[in-house]
């Protein structure tokens, strides 16, 4: 069953290739959506796909790439958008 989540990650998550890493994880897991930096220093993402893959993506984002430090991850259920790829947006 498909599901979608809006995710906000705070900590040292900008300038550490978090968005590129997130796109790589999305491709590996077969999930779709987007990721972007926010003005407040956080990273926001929309992730949708099969529930198990979305949950695995969230678990991966709790740690991020090696140079990142994730202090908190907030997640909320949102509507599916029908995305068919995963983009880094600005």
C-alpha positions in Angstrom: 0.0 0.0 0.0 1.4 3.4 -1.0 1.8 6.1 1.6 3.4 9.6 1.8 5.2 11.5 4.5 6.5 15.1 4.9 9.8 15.0 6.8 11.8 17.8 8.4 15.3 17.1 9.6 17.2 19.5 11.9 20.8 19.5 13.0 23.9 19.8 10.8 22.1 18.9 7.6 23.0 21.6 5.2 26.4 21.7 3.5 27.0 18.0 4.2 25.5 16.6 1.0 22.3 15.6 2.8 20.1 16.3 -0.2 22.3 14.4 -2.7 22.5 11.5 -0.2 18.7 11.5 0.3 18.2 11.3 -3.5 20.6 8.3 -3.6 18.7 6.6 -0.8 15.4 7.3 -2.6 16.7 5.7 -5.8 17.9 2.7 -3.8 14.6 2.2 -2.1 12.3 3.0 -5.0 10.5 6.0 -3.3 9.5 9.2 -5.0 9.2 12.9 -4.1 11.6 15.7 -3.4 14.1 17.1 -0.9 15.1 20.8 -0.3 17.0 23.0 2.1 15.0 25.4 4.2 15.9 28.9 5.2 16.0 27.9 8.9 18.9 25.5 8.3 16.7 22.3 8.2 16.1 20.0 5.3 12.5 19.1 4.2 11.4 16.2 2.1 8.3 14.7 0.6 8.6 10.9 0.3 6.0 8.6 -1.1 5.9 4.9 -2.1 5.3 1.5 -0.6 4.9 1.8 3.1 7.9 -0.4 4.0 10.2 1.6 1.7 9.0 4.9 3.1 9.6 3.7 6.6 13.1 2.5 5.6 13.8 5.9 4.1 12.7 7.7 7.3 14.9 5.4 9.4 17.9 6.2 7.1 17.2 9.9 7.3 17.4 9.8 11.1 21.1 9.2 10.6 21.9 10.9 7.3 25.2 10.8 5.5 28.5 10.5 7.5 29.2 14.3 7.7 25.7 15.1 9.0 24.4 15.3 12.5 20.7 14.8 12.8 19.3 16.3 16.0 15.6 15.7 15.3 13.4 14.3 12.6 9.7 15.3 12.4 7.4 13.3 10.2 3.7 13.7 9.3 1.3 11.8 7.0 0.4 13.8 3.8 -1.5 13.1 0.6 0.1 11.2 -2.2 1.0 13.4 -5.1 1.7 10.7 -7.7 5.4 11.6 -8.1 7.3 9.3 -10.4 10.9 10.5 -9.6 12.9 12.0 -6.7 14.2 15.5 -7.1 16.5 17.8 -5.2 14.7 21.2 -5.3 15.7 24.7 -4.2 
